[in-house]
């Protein structure tokens, strides 16, 4: 991110188009490098990114709101953490860096659940998908994000296809969590992070999102 101008009430910011990304094959092997601008101009140069889906023990999922200055999908709700792997950096190192920078979280245990190629009109990414269960404090970066909150599965279902969530998040969530999204179940996690499903009528009532502390 770079600041390109400052006005009385706000700063104009944008992504650094000269940032260097690795170019990889579909196995993740580095074959070259290119700038952010080159990767996002429709060239379809395959570059790696890391995603982290953050659930709490109630089964809600945390989403970030993308700032309006982002060059891709501004103003939409997206995966809790998503970022590019820098040139010379491993996906694991990139994930730890992005989680710390975007959410202020350092103590978490990620699980890699998928790796796939995502393609849009502007870019082509090799996506490393991770998930974690986290009930601690989250401090979204004021510079990187426009806030964030936990969403229930019902809220996710209702927002699908309404231009509220990023297409990338929608397709990835359906790909990785289709069973949980389609079933009329609530998501709960055991103490070790194991996903457990309970029928809704067996689950004790919890306060609504607006009533939670």
MIDOVO-483218 format. One record per residue (C-alpha): residue number from 1; residue in three letters; chain; x, y, z. Coordinates in Angstrom, 3 decimals, m for minus. Layout:
<pt pos="NUM" code="ALA" unit="A" u="X" v="Y" w="Z"/>
...
This chain:
<pt pos="1" code="UNK" unit="A" u="0.000" v="0.000" w="0.000"/>
<pt pos="2" code="UNK" unit="A" u="1.223" v="3.483" w="m0.837"/>
<pt pos="3" code="UNK" unit="A" u="m0.184" v="6.948" w="m0.085"/>
<pt pos="4" code="UNK" unit="A" u="m0.433" v="9.062" w="m3.230"/>
<pt pos="5" code="UNK" unit="A" u="m1.997" v="12.206" w="m1.795"/>
<pt pos="6" code="UNK" unit="A" u="m3.309" v="13.743" w="1.412"/>
<pt pos="7" code="UNK" unit="A" u="m6.411" v="15.900" w="1.648"/>
<pt pos="8" code="UNK" unit="A" u="m7.970" v="17.657" w="4.673"/>
<pt pos="9" code="UNK" unit="A" u="m10.189" v="14.713" w="5.647"/>
<pt pos="10" code="UNK" unit="A" u="m8.638" v="11.654" w="4.056"/>
<pt pos="11" code="UNK" unit="A" u="m5.604" v="10.122" w="2.399"/>
<pt pos="12" code="UNK" unit="A" u="m5.695" v="8.608" w="m1.085"/>
<pt pos="13" code="UNK" unit="A" u="m4.076" v="5.179" w="m0.990"/>
<pt pos="14" code="UNK" unit="A" u="m3.579" v="2.332" w="m3.417"/>
<pt pos="15" code="UNK" unit="A" u="m1.698" v="m0.930" w="m3.750"/>
<pt pos="16" code="UNK" unit="A" u="1.964" v="m0.723" w="m4.725"/>
<pt pos="17" code="UNK" unit="A" u="1.911" v="m1.786" w="m8.372"/>
<pt pos="18" code="UNK" unit="A" u="5.714" v="m2.288" w="m8.373"/>
<pt pos="19" code="UNK" unit="A" u="5.683" v="m4.874" w="m5.576"/>
<pt pos="20" code="UNK" unit="A" u="7.450" v="m8.068" w="m6.730"/>
<pt pos="21" code="UNK" unit="A" u="5.576" v="m11.388" w="m6.693"/>
<pt pos="22" code="UNK" unit="A" u="6.895" v="m14.857" w="m7.536"/>
<pt pos="23" code="UNK" unit="A" u="5.543" v="m16.543" w="m10.648"/>
<pt pos="24" code="UNK" unit="A" u="4.873" v="m20.252" w="m10.077"/>
<pt pos="25" code="UNK" unit="A" u="3.625" v="m23.389" w="m11.804"/>
<pt pos="26" code="UNK" unit="A" u="0.539" v="m25.226" w="m10.552"/>
<pt pos="27" code="UNK" unit="A" u="2.673" v="m27.247" w="m8.124"/>
<pt pos="28" code="UNK" unit="A" u="3.931" v="m24.039" w="m6.513"/>
<pt pos="29" code="UNK" unit="A" u="7.451" v="m24.161" w="m7.972"/>
<pt pos="30" code="UNK" unit="A" u="8.859" v="m20.676" w="m8.587"/>
<pt pos="31" code="UNK" unit="A" u="9.584" v="m20.066" w="m12.270"/>
<pt pos="32" code="UNK" unit="A" u="10.123" v="m16.293" w="m12.306"/>
<pt pos="33" code="UNK" unit="A" u="8.915" v="m12.985" w="m10.935"/>
<pt pos="34" code="UNK" unit="A" u="6.680" v="m10.080" w="m11.928"/>
<pt pos="35" code="UNK" unit="A" u="5.262" v="m6.884" w="m10.445"/>
<pt pos="36" code="UNK" unit="A" u="1.811" v="m6.648" w="m8.883"/>
<pt pos="37" code="UNK" unit="A" u="0.733" v="m4.518" w="m11.828"/>
<pt pos="38" code="UNK" unit="A" u="1.885" v="m7.142" w="m14.316"/>
<pt pos="39" code="UNK" unit="A" u="0.092" v="m9.902" w="m12.399"/>
<pt pos="40" code="UNK" unit="A" u="m3.167" v="m7.929" w="m12.244"/>
<pt pos="41" code="UNK" unit="A" u="m3.334" v="m6.540" w="m15.800"/>
<pt pos="42" code="UNK" unit="A" u="m4.917" v="m9.575" w="m17.430"/>
<pt pos="43" code="UNK" unit="A" u="m1.629" v="m11.321" w="m18.184"/>
<pt pos="44" code="UNK" unit="A" u="m2.809" v="m14.362" w="m16.193"/>
<pt pos="45" code="UNK" unit="A" u="0.671" v="m14.879" w="m14.727"/>
<pt pos="46" code="UNK" unit="A" u="0.154" v="m17.507" w="m12.024"/>
<pt pos="47" code="UNK" unit="A" u="1.204" v="m16.161" w="m8.612"/>
<pt pos="48" code="UNK" unit="A" u="0.691" v="m17.618" w="m5.102"/>
<pt pos="49" code="UNK" unit="A" u="m1.630" v="m16.215" w="m2.430"/>
<pt pos="50" code="UNK" unit="A" u="m2.557" v="m17.388" w="1.056"/>
<pt pos="51" code="UNK" unit="A" u="m6.036" v="m17.427" w="2.610"/>
<pt pos="52" code="UNK" unit="A" u="m7.082" v="m18.064" w="6.212"/>
<pt pos="53" code="UNK" unit="A" u="m10.685" v="m18.768" w="7.212"/>
<pt pos="54" code="UNK" unit="A" u="m11.100" v="m17.850" w="10.877"/>
<pt pos="55" code="UNK" unit="A" u="m13.917" v="m19.600" w="12.770"/>
<pt pos="56" code="UNK" unit="A" u="m14.808" v="m19.188" w="16.405"/>
<pt pos="57" code="UNK" unit="A" u="m15.864" v="m22.128" w="18.562"/>
<pt pos="58" code="UNK" unit="A" u="m19.541" v="m21.286" w="17.919"/>
<pt pos="59" code="UNK" unit="A" u="m19.054" v="m21.895" w="14.214"/>
<pt pos="60" code="UNK" unit="A" u="m19.270" v="m18.278" w="13.070"/>
<pt pos="61" code="UNK" unit="A" u="m16.782" v="m17.128" w="10.442"/>
<pt pos="62" code="UNK" unit="A" u="m14.846" v="m13.854" w="10.482"/>
<pt pos="63" code="UNK" unit="A" u="m14.880" v="m11.738" w="7.317"/>
<pt pos="64" code="UNK" unit="A" u="m12.933" v="m8.595" w="6.524"/>
<pt pos="65" code="UNK" unit="A" u="m14.314" v="m5.660" w="4.557"/>
<pt pos="66" code="UNK" unit="A" u="m12.050" v="m4.656" w="1.694"/>
<pt pos="67" code="UNK" unit="A" u="m11.183" v="m0.929" w="1.622"/>
<pt pos="68" code="UNK" unit="A" u="m12.560" v="1.206" w="m1.190"/>
<pt pos="69" code="UNK" unit="A" u="m9.035" v="1.901" w="m2.450"/>
<pt pos="70" code="UNK" unit="A" u="m8.302" v="m1.745" w="m3.273"/>
<pt pos="71" code="UNK" unit="A" u="m7.704" v="m2.376" w="m6.979"/>
<pt pos="72" code="UNK" unit="A" u="m9.735" v="m5.615" w="m6.892"/>
<pt pos="73" code="UNK" unit="A" u="m13.238" v="m5.998" w="m5.365"/>
<pt pos="74" code="UNK" unit="A" u="m13.245" v="m2.766" w="m3.309"/>
<pt pos="75" code="UNK" unit="A" u="m15.859" v="m2.441" w="m0.560"/>
<pt pos="76" code="UNK" unit="A" u="m16.874" v="m6.112" w="m0.464"/>
<pt pos="77" code="UNK" unit="A" u="m16.659" v="m8.652" w="2.371"/>
<pt pos="78" code="UNK" unit="A" u="m13.926" v="m11.220" w="1.969"/>
<pt pos="79" code="UNK" unit="A" u="m11.979" v="m14.040" w="3.588"/>
<pt pos="80" code="UNK" unit="A" u="m10.600" v="m13.073" w="7.019"/>
<pt pos="81" code="UNK" unit="A" u="m7.031" v="m13.022" w="5.732"/>
<pt pos="82" code="UNK" unit="A" u="m5.853" v="m13.012" w="2.164"/>
<pt pos="83" code="UNK" unit="A" u="m2.556" v="m11.840" w="0.780"/>
<pt pos="84" code="UNK" unit="A" u="0.137" v="m12.377" w="m1.768"/>
<pt pos="85" code="UNK" unit="A" u="3.296" v="m14.344" w="m1.156"/>
<pt pos="86" code="UNK" unit="A" u="6.270" v="m12.043" w="m1.564"/>
<pt pos="87" code="UNK" unit="A" u="9.185" v="m13.052" w="m3.780"/>
<pt pos="88" code="UNK" unit="A" u="11.584" v="m15.191" w="m1.711"/>
<pt pos="89" code="UNK" unit="A" u="8.917" v="m16.004" w="0.888"/>
<pt pos="90" code="UNK" unit="A" u="7.258" v="m19.373" w="1.598"/>
<pt pos="91" code="UNK" unit="A" u="3.441" v="m19.677" w="1.802"/>
<pt pos="92" code="UNK" unit="A" u="3.766" v="m20.480" w="5.518"/>
<pt pos="93" code="UNK" unit="A" u="5.830" v="m17.362" w="6.148"/>
<pt pos="94" code="UNK" unit="A" u="3.422" v="m15.261" w="4.110"/>
<pt pos="95" code="UNK" unit="A" u="0.442" v="m16.564" w="6.090"/>
<pt pos="96" code="UNK" unit="A" u="1.977" v="m15.680" w="9.462"/>
<pt pos="97" code="UNK" unit="A" u="2.953" v="m12.231" w="8.187"/>
<pt pos="98" code="UNK" unit="A" u="m0.462" v="m11.481" w="6.683"/>
<pt pos="99" code="UNK" unit="A" u="m2.388" v="m12.669" w="9.765"/>
<pt pos="100" code="UNK" unit="A" u="m0.253" v="m10.491" w="12.019"/>
<pt pos="101" code="UNK" unit="A" u="m0.506" v="m7.457" w="9.721"/>
<pt pos="102" code="UNK" unit="A" u="m4.228" v="m7.700" w="8.973"/>
<pt pos="103" code="UNK" unit="A" u="m5.751" v="m9.053" w="12.203"/>
<pt pos="104" code="UNK" unit="A" u="m3.055" v="m8.562" w="14.845"/>
<pt pos="105" code="UNK" unit="A" u="m3.049" v="m12.315" w="15.592"/>
<pt pos="106" code="UNK" unit="A" u="0.192" v="m14.149" w="16.320"/>
<pt pos="107" code="UNK" unit="A" u="m0.903" v="m17.184" w="18.348"/>
<pt pos="108" code="UNK" unit="A" u="m2.947" v="m19.398" w="16.027"/>
<pt pos="109" code="UNK" unit="A" u="m2.750" v="m22.913" w="14.576"/>
<pt pos="110" code="UNK" unit="A" u="m3.559" v="m23.020" w="10.849"/>
<pt pos="111" code="UNK" unit="A" u="m4.510" v="m26.161" w="8.939"/>
<pt pos="112" code="UNK" unit="A" u="m3.933" v="m26.308" w="5.176"/>
<pt pos="113" code="UNK" unit="A" u="m7.150" v="m27.673" w="3.679"/>
<pt pos="114" code="UNK" unit="A" u="m6.834" v="m27.016" w="m0.049"/>
<pt pos="115" code="UNK" unit="A" u="m4.684" v="m25.670" w="m2.881"/>
<pt pos="116" code="UNK" unit="A" u="m6.204" v="m24.670" w="m6.200"/>
<pt pos="117" code="UNK" unit="A" u="m5.940" v="m22.263" w="m9.128"/>
<pt pos="118" code="UNK" unit="A" u="m8.356" v="m19.305" w="m9.146"/>
<pt pos="119" code="UNK" unit="A" u="m8.811" v="m17.358" w="m12.359"/>
<pt pos="120" code="UNK" unit="A" u="m10.665" v="m14.121" w="m13.054"/>
<pt pos="121" code="UNK" unit="A" u="m10.605" v="m11.664" w="m15.947"/>
<pt pos="122" code="UNK" unit="A" u="m7.702" v="m9.806" w="m14.342"/>
<pt pos="123" code="UNK" unit="A" u="m5.524" v="m12.440" w="m12.706"/>
<pt pos="124" code="UNK" unit="A" u="m4.657" v="m16.068" w="m12.038"/>
<pt pos="125" code="UNK" unit="A" u="m3.715" v="m17.195" w="m8.520"/>
<pt pos="126" code="UNK" unit="A" u="m2.428" v="m20.372" w="m6.885"/>
<pt pos="127" code="UNK" unit="A" u="m4.414" v="m20.277" w="m3.646"/>
<pt pos="128" code="UNK" unit="A" u="m3.256" v="m21.932" w="m0.425"/>
<pt pos="129" code="UNK" unit="A" u="m6.401" v="m22.290" w="1.705"/>
<pt pos="130" code="UNK" unit="A" u="m6.064" v="m22.560" w="5.480"/>
<pt pos="131" code="UNK" unit="A" u="m8.500" v="m22.533" w="8.378"/>
<pt pos="132" code="UNK" unit="A" u="m8.197" v="m22.026" w="12.115"/>
<pt pos="133" code="UNK" unit="A" u="m10.397" v="m21.853" w="15.203"/>
<pt pos="134" code="UNK" unit="A" u="m9.767" v="m18.708" w="17.224"/>
<pt pos="135" code="UNK" unit="A" u="m11.658" v="m17.152" w="20.150"/>
<pt pos="136" code="UNK" unit="A" u="m9.140" v="m14.467" w="21.099"/>
<pt pos="137" code="UNK" unit="A" u="m9.156" v="m10.762" w="20.376"/>
<pt pos="138" code="UNK" unit="A" u="m8.989" v="m9.580" w="16.771"/>
<pt pos="139" code="UNK" unit="A" u="m7.631" v="m6.151" w="15.881"/>
<pt pos="140" code="UNK" unit="A" u="m8.201" v="m5.488" w="12.167"/>
<pt pos="141" code="UNK" unit="A" u="m5.607" v="m3.207" w="10.632"/>
<pt pos="142" code="UNK" unit="A" u="m6.889" v="0.321" w="10.080"/>
<pt pos="143" code="UNK" unit="A" u="m4.470" v="0.669" w="7.160"/>
<pt pos="144" code="UNK" unit="A" u="m5.109" v="m2.672" w="5.432"/>
<pt pos="145" code="UNK" unit="A" u="m8.832" v="m3.241" w="6.106"/>
<pt pos="146" code="UNK" unit="A" u="m12.108" v="m1.434" w="6.545"/>
<pt pos="147" code="UNK" unit="A" u="m13.044" v="m3.412" w="9.653"/>
<pt pos="148" code="UNK" unit="A" u="m14.442" v="m6.911" w="10.051"/>
<pt pos="149" code="UNK" unit="A" u="m16.815" v="m9.074" w="12.077"/>
<pt pos="150" code="UNK" unit="A" u="m18.030" v="m12.632" w="12.631"/>
<pt pos="151" code="UNK" unit="A" u="m20.886" v="m13.844" w="10.427"/>
<pt pos="152" code="UNK" unit="A" u="m23.263" v="m16.729" w="11.143"/>
<pt pos="153" code="UNK" unit="A" u="m23.790" v="m19.419" w="8.514"/>
<pt pos="154" code="UNK" unit="A" u="m27.306" v="m18.075" w="7.977"/>
<pt pos="155" code="UNK" unit="A" u="m25.925" v="m14.611" w="7.237"/>
<pt pos="156" code="UNK" unit="A" u="m23.463" v="m16.116" w="4.761"/>
<pt pos="157" code="UNK" unit="A" u="m26.235" v="m18.016" w="2.984"/>
<pt pos="158" code="UNK" unit="A" u="m28.393" v="m14.885" w="2.760"/>
<pt pos="159" code="UNK" unit="A" u="m25.523" v="m12.755" w="1.375"/>
<pt pos="160" code="UNK" unit="A" u="m24.515" v="m15.214" w="m1.361"/>
<pt pos="161" code="UNK" unit="A" u="m25.022" v="m13.892" w="m4.884"/>
<pt pos="162" code="UNK" unit="A" u="m26.044" v="m10.395" w="m3.785"/>
<pt pos="163" code="UNK" unit="A" u="m22.817" v="m8.519" w="m4.581"/>
<pt pos="164" code="UNK" unit="A" u="m22.004" v="m8.280" w="m0.867"/>
<pt pos="165" code="UNK" unit="A" u="m19.273" v="m10.925" w="m0.720"/>
<pt pos="166" code="UNK" unit="A" u="m16.355" v="m11.221" w="m3.114"/>
<pt pos="167" code="UNK" unit="A" u="m16.806" v="m13.817" w="m5.877"/>
<pt pos="168" code="UNK" unit="A" u="m13.522" v="m15.360" w="m4.747"/>
<pt pos="169" code="UNK" unit="A" u="m14.823" v="m15.878" w="m1.208"/>
<pt pos="170" code="UNK" unit="A" u="m18.149" v="m17.271" w="m2.419"/>
<pt pos="171" code="UNK" unit="A" u="m16.566" v="m19.809" w="m4.768"/>
<pt pos="172" code="UNK" unit="A" u="m13.926" v="m20.843" w="m2.234"/>
<pt pos="173" code="UNK" unit="A" u="m16.402" v="m21.186" w="0.619"/>
<pt pos="174" code="UNK" unit="A" u="m18.667" v="m23.365" w="m1.509"/>
<pt pos="175" code="UNK" unit="A" u="m15.641" v="m25.415" w="m2.564"/>
<pt pos="176" code="UNK" unit="A" u="m14.212" v="m25.973" w="0.917"/>
<pt pos="177" code="UNK" unit="A" u="m17.264" v="m25.765" w="3.192"/>
<pt pos="178" code="UNK" unit="A" u="m20.165" v="m26.830" w="0.961"/>
<pt pos="179" code="UNK" unit="A" u="m21.499" v="m29.372" w="3.434"/>
<pt pos="180" code="UNK" unit="A" u="m21.704" v="m26.817" w="6.219"/>
<pt pos="181" code="UNK" unit="A" u="m23.194" v="m24.144" w="3.953"/>
<pt pos="182" code="UNK" unit="A" u="m25.912" v="m26.346" w="2.428"/>
<pt pos="183" code="UNK" unit="A" u="m26.938" v="m28.272" w="5.537"/>
<pt pos="184" code="UNK" unit="A" u="m29.389" v="m26.823" w="8.059"/>
<pt pos="185" code="UNK" unit="A" u="m26.831" v="m27.236" w="10.784"/>
<pt pos="186" code="UNK" unit="A" u="m24.832" v="m24.963" w="12.996"/>
<pt pos="187" code="UNK" unit="A" u="m21.054" v="m25.277" w="13.021"/>
<pt pos="188" code="UNK" unit="A" u="m19.308" v="m26.009" w="16.310"/>
<pt pos="189" code="UNK" unit="A" u="m15.709" v="m26.932" w="16.973"/>
<pt pos="190" code="UNK" unit="A" u="m14.251" v="m29.205" w="19.610"/>
<pt pos="191" code="UNK" unit="A" u="m11.393" v="m27.957" w="21.784"/>
<pt pos="192" code="UNK" unit="A" u="m8.830" v="m29.465" w="19.387"/>
<pt pos="193" code="UNK" unit="A" u="m10.327" v="m27.704" w="16.362"/>
<pt pos="194" code="UNK" unit="A" u="m12.270" v="m30.721" w="15.099"/>
<pt pos="195" code="UNK" unit="A" u="m15.427" v="m29.671" w="13.259"/>
<pt pos="196" code="UNK" unit="A" u="m18.594" v="m31.040" w="14.878"/>
<pt pos="197" code="UNK" unit="A" u="m22.116" v="m30.747" w="13.433"/>
<pt pos="198" code="UNK" unit="A" u="m25.210" v="m30.477" w="15.605"/>
<pt pos="199" code="UNK" unit="A" u="m28.807" v="m30.314" w="14.401"/>
<pt pos="200" code="UNK" unit="A" u="m30.156" v="m26.868" w="15.060"/>
<pt pos="201" code="UNK" unit="A" u="m32.874" v="m28.016" w="17.465"/>
<pt pos="202" code="UNK" unit="A" u="m30.222" v="m29.598" w="19.681"/>
<pt pos="203" code="UNK" unit="A" u="m28.219" v="m26.393" w="20.051"/>
<pt pos="204" code="UNK" unit="A" u="m28.816" v="m24.041" w="22.990"/>
<pt pos="205" code="UNK" unit="A" u="m29.840" v="m20.516" w="22.063"/>
<pt pos="206" code="UNK" unit="A" u="m27.144" v="m17.858" w="21.818"/>
<pt pos="207" code="UNK" unit="A" u="m27.459" v="m14.071" w="21.665"/>
<pt pos="208" code="UNK" unit="A" u="m27.796" v="m12.525" w="18.241"/>
<pt pos="209" code="UNK" unit="A" u="m24.772" v="m10.867" w="16.604"/>
<pt pos="210" code="UNK" unit="A" u="m25.931" v="m7.411" w="17.759"/>
<pt pos="211" code="UNK" unit="A" u="m26.326" v="m8.614" w="21.350"/>
<pt pos="212" code="UNK" unit="A" u="m22.888" v="m10.210" w="21.613"/>
<pt pos="213" code="UNK" unit="A" u="m20.179" v="m8.338" w="23.471"/>
